[in-house]
């Protein structure tokens, strides 16, 4: 099972920055003399610098996208489109400005075509992670949602809800129920 770990790292001048890593748990059986059973964690990859954001606008998902019927919206759109609409909506709630498939908030850029999250500060764009609503929104968490498979023998509703929360997305109840029904067929 993989999860995101955030680490504070000090820079010159005493300023601290937060960085995110994807970490995987593994169970290790006792192998040799002096070895112990237990969980071991392995860093699978670097995700980027963490930027914490607070919501600035209170807007309604259905009003913002001019949706009259949640069921019709779910039926008309595919899984990826719905997820990207939820990402776009959450970013707009956090004061991002929209220009087509590109959203920006100061030096923070999000490209919905490539599902890229970048800090455009300085000469080169660097990968970042957005901490919002108690979760972490980045390329990996959004792609995890897009590629999520629901199986009948799992606690699938919990798995889907956990993936949304982990990505920092607040999903309207009607959208979650309709989306779950679309995946579970």
C-alpha positions as CSV (number, residue, x, y, z in Angstrom):
1,X,0.0,0.0,0.0
2,X,1.4,3.4,-1.0
3,X,0.9,6.7,0.7
4,X,2.3,10.2,0.6
5,X,4.9,11.3,3.2
6,X,5.7,15.0,3.7
7,X,9.2,15.9,5.0
8,X,10.3,19.3,6.2
9,X,13.7,20.3,4.9
10,X,15.7,23.3,6.0
11,X,17.5,25.5,3.5
12,X,20.2,28.1,3.9
13,X,19.0,31.1,5.9
14,X,16.9,29.0,8.2
15,X,13.9,28.8,5.9
16,X,12.1,25.4,5.8
17,X,10.3,23.9,2.9
18,X,8.0,20.9,2.7
19,X,8.5,18.1,0.2
20,X,6.3,15.1,-0.7
21,X,7.4,11.6,-1.5
22,X,5.4,8.5,-2.4
23,X,6.2,5.7,0.1
24,X,5.2,2.0,0.1
25,X,4.8,-0.3,3.1
26,X,6.1,-3.8,2.9
27,X,6.0,-6.6,5.4
28,X,9.3,-8.2,6.1
29,X,9.6,-11.7,7.5
30,X,12.5,-12.6,9.7
31,X,15.3,-13.7,7.4
32,X,18.6,-14.0,9.3
33,X,20.0,-14.0,12.8
34,X,19.1,-10.7,14.5
35,X,16.5,-9.8,11.9
36,X,13.1,-8.7,13.0
37,X,9.6,-9.2,11.5
38,X,7.8,-6.0,10.7
39,X,6.8,-3.3,8.3
40,X,9.4,-1.6,6.3
41,X,8.9,1.5,4.2
42,X,10.5,2.3,0.9
43,X,10.5,5.7,-0.9
44,X,9.2,5.0,-4.4
45,X,9.5,8.5,-5.8
46,X,9.8,12.2,-5.3
47,X,6.6,14.1,-5.9
48,X,7.7,17.8,-5.4
49,X,7.5,20.7,-3.1
50,X,4.3,21.0,-1.1
51,X,2.2,24.2,-1.3
52,X,-0.6,24.4,1.2
53,X,-3.7,26.2,0.0
54,X,-6.9,27.4,1.8
55,X,-10.3,27.8,0.0
56,X,-11.0,31.4,-0.9
57,X,-14.4,31.1,-2.6
58,X,-17.6,29.4,-1.7
59,X,-19.2,28.2,-5.0
60,X,-21.5,25.4,-5.9
61,X,-20.3,22.7,-8.3
62,X,-23.6,22.4,-10.1
63,X,-24.0,26.2,-10.5
64,X,-20.5,26.7,-11.7
65,X,-20.8,24.1,-14.5
66,X,-24.5,24.9,-15.2
67,X,-25.6,21.4,-14.3
68,X,-29.3,20.9,-13.9
69,X,-29.3,17.2,-13.2
70,X,-26.4,15.3,-11.6
71,X,-27.6,12.0,-13.1
72,X,-27.5,13.4,-16.6
73,X,-24.1,15.0,-16.0
74,X,-22.7,11.6,-14.9
75,X,-24.3,9.7,-17.8
76,X,-23.1,12.2,-20.4
77,X,-19.4,12.4,-19.3
78,X,-16.7,9.8,-19.0
79,X,-14.7,9.0,-15.8
80,X,-11.7,11.2,-16.7
81,X,-13.8,14.2,-17.6
82,X,-15.7,14.1,-14.3
83,X,-12.5,13.8,-12.3
84,X,-10.9,16.7,-14.2
85,X,-14.1,18.8,-13.7
86,X,-13.8,18.1,-9.9
87,X,-10.1,19.1,-10.0
88,X,-10.9,22.3,-12.0
89,X,-13.7,23.1,-9.5
90,X,-11.5,22.6,-6.5
91,X,-8.7,24.8,-7.9
92,X,-11.2,27.6,-8.7
93,X,-12.4,27.4,-5.1
94,X,-8.8,27.9,-4.1
95,X,-8.5,31.2,-6.2
96,X,-7.0,29.7,-9.4
97,X,-7.7,31.6,-12.6
98,X,-8.8,29.5,-15.6
99,X,-7.5,29.8,-19.2
100,X,-8.7,26.8,-21.1
101,X,-7.0,23.7,-19.8
102,X,-4.4,25.7,-17.9
103,X,-5.1,27.1,-14.3
104,X,-2.8,29.4,-12.4
105,X,-2.5,31.0,-9.0
106,X,0.6,33.2,-8.9
107,X,3.5,31.0,-9.8
108,X,1.6,27.8,-9.4
109,X,0.4,26.3,-12.7
110,X,-1.8,23.3,-13.4
111,X,-2.1,21.8,-16.9
112,X,-5.2,19.6,-17.1
113,X,-4.2,18.1,-20.5
114,X,-1.1,16.5,-19.1
115,X,-2.3,16.5,-15.5
116,X,0.8,18.5,-14.6
117,X,1.3,20.5,-11.4
118,X,4.2,23.0,-11.6
119,X,5.9,25.9,-9.8
120,X,6.9,28.4,-12.6
121,X,9.0,30.5,-10.2
122,X,12.5,31.0,-11.5
123,X,13.9,29.8,-14.8
124,X,12.5,26.2,-14.9
125,X,9.2,24.6,-14.0
126,X,9.3,22.2,-11.1
127,X,6.9,19.5,-10.0
128,X,4.8,20.4,-7.0
129,X,2.1,19.0,-4.7
130,X,-0.9,21.0,-3.6
131,X,-2.1,20.3,0.0
132,X,-5.8,21.1,0.3
133,X,-8.8,19.8,2.1
134,X,-6.6,17.4,4.1
135,X,-5.3,15.7,1.0
136,X,-2.5,16.1,-1.6
137,X,-3.3,16.9,-5.2
138,X,-0.6,16.1,-7.7
139,X,-0.2,14.2,-10.9
140,X,0.1,10.9,-9.1
141,X,-3.1,11.2,-6.9
142,X,-5.2,12.4,-9.9
143,X,-3.9,9.6,-12.1
144,X,-4.6,7.1,-9.3
145,X,-8.3,8.3,-9.4
146,X,-8.4,8.1,-13.2
147,X,-7.0,4.5,-13.2
148,X,-8.8,3.3,-10.1
149,X,-10.5,-0.1,-10.6
150,X,-13.5,-1.1,-8.5
151,X,-14.1,-4.8,-7.8
152,X,-17.1,-6.4,-6.4
153,X,-15.3,-8.2,-3.5
154,X,-13.7,-5.1,-2.0
155,X,-15.0,-2.3,0.2
156,X,-15.2,-0.3,-3.1
157,X,-17.1,2.7,-1.8
158,X,-14.6,3.3,0.9
159,X,-11.7,2.8,-1.6
160,X,-13.2,5.4,-4.0
161,X,-13.9,7.9,-1.2
162,X,-10.4,7.4,0.2
163,X,-8.9,8.2,-3.3
164,X,-11.0,11.4,-3.6
165,X,-10.0,12.5,0.0
166,X,-6.4,11.6,-0.6
167,X,-6.4,13.8,-3.8
168,X,-7.8,16.7,-1.8
169,X,-11.1,16.7,-3.7
170,X,-14.5,17.6,-2.0
171,X,-17.0,15.7,-4.1
172,X,-20.7,16.6,-3.9
173,X,-22.8,13.7,-2.6
174,X,-24.9,13.4,-5.8
175,X,-21.7,13.3,-8.0
176,X,-20.0,10.7,-5.7
177,X,-23.1,8.4,-5.7
178,X,-23.5,8.7,-9.5
179,X,-19.8,8.3,-10.2
180,X,-19.6,5.2,-8.0
181,X,-22.6,3.7,-9.8
182,X,-20.9,4.4,-13.1
183,X,-17.7,2.6,-12.0
184,X,-19.4,-0.3,-10.2
185,X,-21.4,-1.5,-13.3
